[in-house]
Amino acid sequence: MTINVMDEYLEILKKYINKYMKLIFEYRYSKEICERYISKYIDVRYYDFYKEELDQGLTLRKKVMHILRKESEKLGEIYPENVNNINNMCLFFYYIMYFDNVIYCKNKEKQIENIYKLRIKLLNKENEEIKTELNQLFTEWNNEKENFFEKFEDKEFNIKISNYKNSKNVYRINLEHKIKFPILFSEIAINKAFNTGLINEDKLYIEYYLTALKIIKDIVKQDFKKQYIVEFADSLLSKEKKIKGILNIIDNPVIQEKINLKIRYEKYMQYKNEIHELMRKGYKIAIIVDNSFEVNYTNLEKLDLFSYVLVSNTLYKYYEILDYDKIAGKIIEI
């Protein structure tokens, strides 16, 4: 059974935000209100939603607070009798960003002291012990995040990330192994075994886990621009159960937005329905144009379906493909 990496990471986030709010508000805590705020926070912080709505000159901190205040207004209309609690919870959400790498936290104790003072001001609760409890809570949260990343680490494998020469913010992912084989095996034989058959399929489990973790780390650092092109085993297109298990690892909107499955045009023509179904489910396809591609207007139009079009300069009619303006921003030379 595979793990959906982003969903599991966000469950940790939700758990600790709820613990934090319960600690602050005690009997005044409202799970329903807290969950509404968490949902909006994740939309801005992790999914980078509202890009069109918000001023792109705003810092992530200001974007988050802008959306949370709007949600506060909506909640106040729904629960007018609870408006003070709603507004107060919004204010305490600000400090989540210090412990979720949105705002640089130079001094954890200082921010805990600020939370303590705000609690006295808004809730009239003066309890020194909460500082110790908050410190323990944020330490536990940080430890659980570190353990989350560590459990996916593998001493035998790592991903190599490399640039495409003519594309900014688009990177090639290759899974590398550190397995030592007896000297009687040639490098060619090892590579052939590693990139064919069941091994070619099964190595995707590792590649997708490691790539999903890299994307989460990018987002934690507030980098939403990077795109990754990963390997894909064509043989999976005829294995419904196995492909579902492997793709479950990256079956999350934010991960799907940044991962592109690399498929040859020849295989696209063979498994067109299956690939279109993947695209309907949110997966992005980077198509490798090979010599099976017949250059005509209809086929060139089809290339616009894909997130990226990978083209070799040794390809027949290479320049005709490059000259098709509609896909100019998607072409990557390989």
Secondary structure, 3 states (H helix, E strand, C coil): CCCCHHHHHHHHHHHHHHHHHHHHHHHHCCHHHHHHHHHHHHHHHCCCCCCCCCCCCCCHHHHHHHHHHHHHHHHHHHCHHHHHHHHHHHHHHHHHHHCCCCCCCCCHHHHHHHHHHHHHHHHCCCCCHHHHHHHHHHHHHHHHHHHHHHCCCCCCEEEEEEECCCCCCEEEEEEEECCCCCCCCCHHHHHHHHCCHHHHHHHHHHHHHHHHHHHHHHHHCCCCCCEEEECCCHHHHHCHHHHHHHHHHHCCHHHHHHEEEEEEHHHHHHCHHHHHHHHHCCCEEEEECCCCCCCCHHHHHHHHHCCEEEECCCCCCHHHHHCCHHHHHHEEEC
